[in-house]
């Protein structure tokens, strides 16, 4: 499909099934992406400058936020575009081969697994859910609705001012504990409902405000592999958010994403 | 209720949260790999920058 450019490295974005590509081959060839076909698998790649993409220069670039931003956005945009049209196995950021032969060898080595993966991923999307909470709002909700706290409040009202002061410390500790419990309950209930509607799910790292830049604290981050035809992720999330928004929870869903978290090649044979 | 579903702004954080440590990792013939990127060390002003969505990009190279 394309000619190898001798001095360049090969940056592979992702793999798509040959059977899905046929109507678009001509159109894709007009652009700078190149396609390498190996049986049922087509690697979508770009030739890159070895001076910019050597191991050494990449290690230097990674400490440059602007370079990471540009690279990540480019990588994602290509995969997102492919995902709109094809079943895509996304490859990790900066997956680069020395030459055409090494790319071909990789495709040979993992051929069966990749073809099986196409079959498993066909018609699926990845969706992300991040849950944030407004602590003051959640605290008010817990104080007004939690039985343990309501009982303690009642108990406290009948005490002398001195004993009330001591009891207040205990009350604050109980409030913190019940806030934690409420967060866990809401996140688990949400996760269970979304998991039951999904094909696969993964719980991810929760990011602090030093990363999110959002006033509210993140308390949950997870991704779900959804069947495009039978599931409506956003409708489910809307329903769940309606149940919990009054108690201070903020649901942020995004998608459909390429299946970044659900494409795995297990049998690495070196 | 706010409508964050339609025309959602994707930030760099959304993209890196999806991309880092994900995707198929290949070994062997591969000559180059990228080290893990810790989001904490990336400038927050960049992370929260809205990134043009795929639908809005007119310079897609394909």
Interface residues (C-beta under 8 A of the other chain):
Chain A: X9 X15 X28 X31 X32 X33 X53 X54 X55 X58 X59 X62 X63 X65 X66 X68 X69 X72 X73 X75 X76 X77 X78 X80 X81 X84 X89 X90 X91 X92 X93 X94 X95 X96 X97 X98 X102 X103 X105 X106 X109 X110 X126 X128 X204 X207 X208 X210 X211 X212 X213 X214 X221 X223 X234 X238 X241 X242 X245 X252 X253 X254 X257 X258 X260 X261 X263 X264 X265 X268 X269 X270
Chain B: X1 X4 X5 X8 X10 X12 X13 X14 X15 X16 X17 X18 X19 X20 X22 X23 X24 X25 X26 X27 X28 X29 X30 X31 X32 X33 X34 X35 X37 X39 X40 X41 X42 X43 X44 X46 X47 X48 X49 X51 X54 X57 X60 X61 X62
